[in-house]
Amino acid sequence: QVQLVESGGGLVQPGGTLRLSCAASGNVFTIKTMGWYRQAPGKQRELVAHITSDNETQYGDSVKGRFTISRDSAKNAVYLQMNRLDPEDTAGYYCKAVGRISELAVTDDWGEGTQVTASA
């Protein structure tokens, strides 16, 4: 019941910067945590970063110190500032929303992804 749309991906030189955006719509009142995952061809999908409703953040080890996640609750949006991009960061980046719909149940909703390519 939550729809997520990512934007902001593109092609950059290694060392460059991109800022990804994810806009949520639909049943947004259920959302507790939003985050970013990425998946490159031949690799598993991995956590990039997530942020809770009280603005606690967590980052994957490979992006700590380079990427920053933030959110604007009023806009139901989450952002990922990516600095010092490396070719290893090349992947499809997917927005995720975790919603709590009952005491027992949480739901994961995913966007369709946006491509990030860091290549010389």
MILO-507170 format. One line per 8 residues: number of its first residue (from 1); their letters; for each residue x, y, z of C-alpha. Coordinates in steps of 0.001 Angstrom, whole numbers, plus 500000, padded with zeros to 6 digits. Layout:
<rs>
NUM> A> X:Y:Z | ... $
</rs>
This chain:
<rs>
1> QVQLVESG> 500000:500000:500000 | 503073:502236:499958 | 504442:503307:496626 | 508040:504459:496363 | 509639:506323:493496 | 513375:506910:493344 | 515180:509568:491381 | 518590:511169:491112 $
9> GGLVQPGG> 520715:508365:489754 | 523079:508824:486892 | 526583:508500:485542 | 529405:510217:487402 | 533169:510088:487506 | 534813:508260:490393 | 535115:510684:493260 | 531953:512460:492227 $
17> TLRLSCAA> 528703:513086:494021 | 525061:512170:493553 | 521981:512764:495659 | 519165:510253:495462 | 515589:510985:496407 | 512734:508666:497260 | 509157:509844:497502 | 506554:507733:499270 $
25> SGNVFTIK> 502847:507793:498649 | 499851:505724:499552 | 499527:504346:503073 | 502394:506456:504365 | 501148:506643:507945 | 502382:503092:508494 | 506000:503880:507647 | 508472:503522:510502 $
33> TMGWYRQA> 511807:503147:508761 | 513026:504059:505314 | 516235:503033:503707 | 518333:502418:500666 | 519630:499137:499334 | 521696:498474:496275 | 522292:495549:493976 | 524901:495158:491285 $
41> PGKQRELV> 524857:492420:488640 | 526092:489173:490119 | 525903:490468:493677 | 523453:490235:496532 | 521264:493139:497444 | 522879:494925:500367 | 521977:497576:502877 | 523280:501039:502110 $
49> AHITSDNE> 521583:503000:504875 | 518340:503316:506741 | 516745:505906:508957 | 514030:505511:511554 | 511109:507748:512346 | 513133:509288:515189 | 516064:509941:512835 | 518353:507183:514040 $
57> TQYGDSVK> 520575:506096:511185 | 522539:503024:510259 | 524950:502537:507392 | 526497:499648:505618 | 530182:499317:506353 | 531213:500023:502783 | 529582:503463:502714 | 530241:504776:506218 $
65> GRFTISRD> 531802:508199:506087 | 530872:508739:502443 | 527072:508511:502281 | 524501:510329:504366 | 520841:509425:504668 | 518202:511940:505660 | 514444:512234:505606 | 511748:514827:505393 $
73> SAKNAVYL> 508756:513363:507164 | 506463:516172:506081 | 507171:515283:502461 | 507305:511521:503065 | 510689:511522:501416 | 514105:510068:502101 | 517387:511127:500550 | 520827:509659:500096 $
81> QMNRLDPE> 523776:511989:499676 | 526589:510021:498080 | 530068:511523:498162 | 533371:510219:496849 | 531684:507666:494658 | 533708:504634:493718 | 533207:502188:490848 | 532265:499644:493516 $
89> DTAGYYCK> 529224:501805:494248 | 527850:501131:490776 | 524503:499425:491257 | 520790:499810:491127 | 519689:501681:494215 | 516343:500780:495708 | 514284:502642:498245 | 512661:500601:500995 $
97> AVGRISEL> 509937:501500:503449 | 509189:499406:506517 | 505669:499826:507761 | 504009:498466:510851 | 500448:497433:510138 | 499739:495563:513393 | 501460:494410:516583 | 502679:491319:514750 $
105> AVTDDWGE> 503124:492445:511199 | 505531:494694:509394 | 505617:495232:505674 | 508430:495988:503294 | 507722:498085:500237 | 510233:498709:497479 | 510708:501164:494708 | 511661:500177:491196 $
113> GTQVTASA> 515184:501508:491591 | 517476:504100:490091 | 520804:503327:488471 | 524035:504770:489824 | 527167:504343:487756 | 530575:505614:488830 | 532947:505105:485930 | 535842:506952:484388 $
</rs>
